[in-house]
């Protein structure tokens, strides 16, 4: 029997975080229009989240988190995504959350004891330096080098679009340690405490999503790494594990982005429904026009598919099943879904939607990155198609690559 009933414990978490978002987070967005800084608003929200026991949902209880199951965390993330402050308020923002999970899984005991507490407590942020301008979506094309020198490594290179580098107290750097090894075994990861003269932030790169009142630490930095000395004890995992560790963190990050896209799309669709029921043109309410109803129906279909996708993936995660194919499919679908729904809501708001009197214009420019970050659509589609052909060659059918291993 297939059971879509949400367990009571998961429902309770969802209701608590939904109330927190509605009663605390969304009103905090309005505070920015009163001239308050994003940092101050976020600081108050974090204090309230801790008081409400809504803190680090992705981390085990023994490390100061909520200890949620994959399903419970999925439901929570779907609520947090309704606001750009939601994830930051509960210390579940990227790249911090994925780094905590990677440290927990692959860090030495000394690394975990030293670096996890300040990250989990929200006393420090961490950046992740992998992307390079010349490599782009090809993570194996990185050229930053790490050369062993006794008990240390010396790093040199350049990094591009390192999210959250400005203001971070830590950075995890991916660098090439063995150019002669097989392509996916050439890289290692290193934990570096900041500031460090060998890690120079050249600038925060201006983007189409930049808006006044953003909270600190969401920029994307261009970085120069010059003669950066890192103790060998700060290598994360074994030498050559850098690529696989990167995929571990990105797997969670892709799903987390998608879950929050559902919340944002739902909020945009609610705004669209409200707008068309209140607005009349040519003597009739917009809500009575069939074309408008079709636009809303298409959005509802996208959201329905999105929810079923992530519940299926959460099910597989809960049972430690391989969900990489589904995660890539969902990553592409959810990024395009939120763009379609927000675009529809903006269209139905007309010139008001194009203005900054609603959040739709800001959302529209910020969500465009979803089709680029954590692997562009084209790379994921290539991977999905390749896996589909492998399934056909193995089984004589493509079903296993299309969710057919369970359904």
C-alpha positions in Angstrom: 0.0 0.0 0.0 1.3 3.5 -0.9 0.6 5.8 2.1 0.7 9.6 1.6 -0.2 10.3 5.2 2.4 12.6 6.9 3.5 11.2 10.3 2.2 13.3 13.3 5.8 14.3 14.3 6.4 15.7 10.8 3.1 17.5 10.8 4.0 19.1 14.1 7.3 20.4 12.8 5.7 21.7 9.7 3.0 23.6 11.6 5.6 25.1 14.0 7.8 26.4 11.2 4.8 27.6 9.2 3.7 29.7 12.2 7.2 31.0 12.7 7.5 32.1 9.0 4.0 33.7 9.0 4.3 35.4 12.4 8.0 36.3 12.5 9.8 36.0 9.2 7.4 37.6 6.8 6.8 40.6 9.0 10.6 41.0 9.4 10.8 41.6 5.6 8.6 44.7 6.1 11.1 46.0 8.6 13.6 46.6 5.9 11.4 49.2 4.3 11.7 51.2 7.6 15.5 51.6 7.0 16.6 48.8 9.3 19.7 46.8 8.3 19.4 43.2 7.1 21.9 42.2 9.7 19.8 43.5 12.6 16.6 42.0 11.3 18.3 38.6 10.9 19.9 38.8 14.4 16.5 39.2 16.0 15.0 36.4 13.9 17.7 34.0 14.9 17.2 34.7 18.6 13.5 33.9 18.1 14.2 30.8 16.2 16.4 29.4 18.9 13.8 30.3 21.5 11.2 28.4 19.4 13.6 25.3 19.1 13.7 25.8 15.3 17.5 25.7 14.8 19.7 23.8 12.4 17.1 21.3 11.2 19.7 19.5 9.1 21.9 18.6 12.1 21.6 15.8 14.7 20.5 16.8 18.2 23.8 15.8 19.7 25.4 18.6 17.7 22.8 21.2 18.6 20.4 20.6 15.7 16.8 19.5 15.6 17.6 15.9 14.5 14.9 15.8 11.8 14.3 12.9 9.4 14.7 13.7 5.7 10.9 14.0 5.4 10.6 16.4 8.3 13.5 18.5 7.0 11.9 18.5 3.6 8.6 19.8 5.0 10.4 22.4 7.0 12.5 23.7 4.1 9.3 24.0 2.0 8.0 26.4 4.5 11.3 28.4 5.0 11.6 29.1 1.3 8.6 31.5 1.4 11.0 34.2 2.5 14.6 35.0 1.7 15.2 35.3 5.5 13.7 31.9 6.3 16.7 29.6 6.0 19.1 32.1 7.4 16.8 32.6 10.4 17.2 29.0 11.5 20.9 28.6 10.4 20.1 26.4 7.5 21.4 28.6 4.7 23.9 27.5 2.1 26.8 27.0 2.0 26.8 26.7 5.8 24.3 23.8 6.0 26.0 21.6 3.4 29.4 22.3 4.9 28.2 21.2 8.4 26.9 18.0 6.9 30.1 17.3 5.0 32.2 18.0 8.2 30.0 15.7 10.2 30.3 12.9 7.6 34.0 13.2 6.6 35.8 15.4 9.2 38.2 14.1 11.7 37.2 14.2 15.3 39.5 17.1 15.9 38.0 19.0 12.9 34.5 18.4 14.1 35.2 19.5 17.6 37.0 22.7 16.4 34.8 23.8 13.5 31.3 22.5 14.0 30.3 24.2 17.3 30.8 27.8 16.0 29.0 26.9 12.7 26.1 25.2 14.4 25.8 28.0 17.0 25.6 30.6 14.3 28.7 32.3 15.6 30.5 31.9 12.3 29.7 31.5 8.6 31.6 29.4 6.1 32.3 29.8 2.4 32.9 27.1 -0.3 35.6 27.9 -2.9 35.2 25.4 -5.8 34.1 27.3 -9.0 36.7 28.8 -11.2 36.1 31.2 -14.1 37.9 29.0 -16.7 36.3 25.7 -15.5 32.7 26.8 -15.1 30.4 23.8 -14.8 33.3 21.3 -15.2 34.4 20.8 -11.7 37.3 18.6 -12.9 38.7 21.6 -14.9 39.8 23.5 -11.8 43.4 24.7 -11.8 44.0 25.9 -8.3 47.0 23.8 -7.0 47.8 22.5 -3.5 51.4 21.3 -3.2 52.5 19.3 -0.2 55.3 20.9 1.8 56.1 18.8 4.9 53.2 19.1 7.3 51.5 21.7 5.2 50.1 22.3 1.8 50.7 25.5 -0.2 47.8 26.7 -2.3 47.8 29.0 -5.4 45.1 29.9 -7.8 41.9 31.9 -8.4 38.3 31.2 -7.5 35.2 32.7 -8.9 31.7 33.1 -7.4 32.6 31.9 -3.9 29.2 32.5 -2.2 29.3 34.1 1.3 33.1 34.7 1.3 32.8 38.3 2.6 32.3 38.0 6.3 33.0 34.3 6.5 35.2 32.9 9.3 36.0 29.7 7.5 36.3 28.6 3.9 36.6 25.2 2.3 38.8 25.2 -0.7 38.9 22.6 -3.5 42.4 22.4 -5.0 44.3 20.0 -7.3 46.7 17.8 -5.3 47.7 15.2 -7.9 47.4 16.2 -11.6 48.5 12.7 -12.7 45.7 10.9 -10.9 42.4 9.9 -12.7 40.3 12.9 -13.4 38.0 12.6 -10.4 40.8 11.8 -8.0 43.0 14.8 -8.7 41.4 17.1 -6.1 41.3 17.5 -2.3 39.5 19.9 0.1 41.0 22.1 2.7 39.6 24.0 5.7 41.0 27.5 6.0 40.4 29.9 8.9 39.7 33.5 7.8 40.9 36.2 7.5 44.2 34.9 6.0 46.6 37.0 3.8 46.9 34.1 1.4 43.1 34.2 0.7 42.4 37.6 -0.9 38.8 38.7 -1.7 39.2 40.7 -4.8 35.6 41.9 -4.9 32.0 40.8 -4.5 30.8 40.3 -8.1 27.7 42.4 -8.9 24.8 40.4 -10.2 21.3 40.9 -11.6 19.8 39.9 -8.2 21.6 42.6 -6.1 19.1 44.6 -4.1 19.3 47.2 -1.3 18.8 45.8 2.2 20.3 42.4 1.5 21.6 40.8 4.7 25.4 40.4 4.9 27.1 37.3 3.5 25.0 36.5 0.5 27.4 38.0 -2.1 29.5 36.0 -4.5 33.2 36.8 -4.4 36.1 36.7 -6.8 39.1 35.4 -4.9 42.9 35.3 -5.3 44.7 32.5 -3.5 48.5 33.2 -3.2 51.0 31.1 -1.3 48.3 30.1 1.2 49.7 27.7 3.8 47.3 25.2 5.1 48.2 22.5 7.7 47.8 19.0 6.5 45.6 18.4 9.5 43.1 20.8 7.9 42.6 18.6 4.8 39.0 17.4 4.7 38.9 13.7 3.9 41.7 11.8 2.2 43.9 13.2 -0.5 42.0 12.8 -3.8 38.5 12.9 -2.1 37.8 16.5 -3.1 35.5 15.8 -6.0 33.4 13.2 -4.3 33.1 15.3 -1.2 31.9 18.2 -3.4 29.3 16.0 -5.0 28.1 14.9 -1.5 27.5 18.5 -0.4 26.0 19.5 -3.8 23.5 16.7 -3.6 22.0 18.1 -0.5 22.3 21.7 -1.8 20.4 20.9 -5.0 17.5 19.3 -3.0 17.4 22.1 -0.5 17.2 24.8 -3.3 14.4 22.8 -4.9 12.4 22.5 -1.6 12.6 26.2 -1.0 11.6 26.9 -4.6 8.3 25.2 -3.9 7.6 27.5 -1.0 8.4 30.6 -3.0 6.3 29.4 -6.0 3.4 28.8 -3.7 3.6 32.3 -2.2 3.8 33.8 -5.7 0.7 31.8 -6.8 -1.2 32.9 -3.7 -0.3 36.5 -4.6 -1.5 35.9 -8.2 -4.8 34.5 -7.0 -5.4 37.4 -4.7 -4.5 39.9 -7.5 -6.9 38.5 -10.0 -9.8 38.3 -7.6 -9.4 41.9 -6.7 -8.7 43.4 -10.1 -11.3 44.1 -12.8 -10.6 45.0 -16.5 -13.1 45.9 -19.2 -16.0 45.5 -16.7 -15.2 42.0 -15.5 -13.0 40.5 -12.7 -9.8 39.0 -14.0 -10.6 35.8 -12.1 -13.5 35.2 -14.5 -11.4 35.1 -17.6 -10.7 31.6 -18.9 -7.2 32.6 -20.1 -6.3 33.7 -16.6 -7.7 30.5 -15.1 -5.6 28.5 -17.5 -2.5 30.4 -16.4 -3.2 29.6 -12.8 -4.0 25.9 -13.6 -0.7 25.5 -15.3 1.0 26.8 -12.1 -1.0 24.4 -10.0 0.1 21.5 -12.1 3.7 22.5 -11.8 3.5 22.7 -8.0 1.7 19.4 -7.7 4.4 17.6 -9.7 7.1 19.4 -7.7 5.7 18.3 -4.3 5.4 14.6 -5.5 9.0 14.8 -6.7 10.5 15.9 -3.4 8.4 13.6 -1.3 9.6 10.7 -3.4 13.2 11.8 -3.0 12.7 12.3 0.8 11.4 8.7 0.9 14.5 7.4 -0.8 16.8 9.5 1.4 15.0 8.2 4.5 15.8 4.6 3.4 19.3 5.4 2.3 18.4 4.5 -1.3 20.3 5.9 -4.3 18.4 9.1 -5.4 21.0 10.8 -7.6 19.1 10.4 -10.8 15.9 11.7 -9.2 17.8 14.6 -7.6 19.2 15.7 -11.0 15.7 15.5 -12.6 14.2 17.4 -9.7 16.9 20.0 -9.7 16.2 21.0 -13.3 12.4 20.8 -13.0 12.1 22.8 -9.7 14.4 25.5 -11.0 12.2 26.0 -14.1 9.0 25.5 -12.1 9.7 28.4 -9.8 10.7 30.6 -12.7 7.4 29.8 -14.5 5.2 30.4 -11.5 6.9 33.7 -10.5 6.8 34.9 -14.1 3.1 34.1 -14.3 2.4 35.9 -11.1 4.4 38.9 -12.3 2.4 38.9 -15.6 -0.9 38.9 -13.8 0.2 41.8 -11.6 1.1 43.8 -14.8 3.1 46.9 -14.2 2.8 46.5 -10.4 4.6 43.2 -10.7 7.4 44.8 -12.7 7.9 47.4 -10.0 9.5 46.9 -6.7 6.3 47.6 -4.8 5.8 43.8 -4.6 8.6 41.3 -4.1 7.9 39.6 -7.5 10.5 41.6 -9.4 13.2 40.8 -6.9 12.3 37.1 -6.9 12.3 37.1 -10.7 15.9 38.2 -10.9 17.2 36.1 -8.0 15.6 32.8 -9.0 17.3 33.0 -12.4 20.4 31.7 -10.7 18.7 28.4 -9.9 19.3 27.2 -13.4 23.0 27.8 -13.0 24.0 27.1 -9.4 24.9 23.5 -8.2 25.3 22.5 -11.9 23.5 24.1 -14.8 20.5 22.6 -16.4 22.4 21.3 -19.4 24.8 19.3 -17.3 22.1 17.6 -15.3 20.0 16.8 -18.4 23.2 15.3 -20.0 23.7 13.2 -16.8 20.0 12.1 -16.7 20.0 11.2 -20.4 23.2 9.2 -20.1 21.9 7.3 -17.1 18.7 6.6 -19.0 20.6 5.0 -21.8 22.7 2.9 -19.3 19.5 1.7 -17.8 18.1 0.6 -21.1 21.3 -1.2 -22.0 21.2 -3.0 -18.6 17.5 -3.8 -18.3 16.0 -3.5 -21.8 13.8 -0.6 -20.4 14.5 3.0 -19.3 12.1 2.6 -16.3 14.7 2.5 -13.6 16.0 5.9 -14.7 12.5 7.4 -14.6 11.5 6.6 -11.1 10.4 3.1 -12.1 12.6 1.4 -9.5 9.9 2.1 -6.9 6.8 2.8 -8.9 
